[in-house]
């Protein structure tokens, strides 16, 4: 039961003996509750849409960042790690099986071992 509904029930008990005075209060509380539910559903839909957008462009961002010797690698990896902490999942790259990007400057050993795959 929502917070607004509990409040409406309390107010119903308080105003039981006051006749028609309680009806406008209950109607107002119902309206507030319905607006809050609609806003919550709208926000959930927006979050799902944004997650879809992120998943659709993630692979392109990784391909751009992977192997670079710029800040792009760390920015990409930080963004992906944050999204993963928030519960998002990403498909690994089909070529090397990774989600994160490797830094071309600091991951030379990895690049040497995987030259033919990158």
Secondary structure, 3 states (H helix, E strand, C coil): CCHHHHHHHHHHHHCHHHCCHHHHHHHHHHHHHHHHHHHHHHHHHHHHHHHHHHHHHHHHHHHHHCCCCCHHHHHHHHHHHHHHHCCCCCCCCCCCCCCCCCCCCCCHHHHHHCCCCC
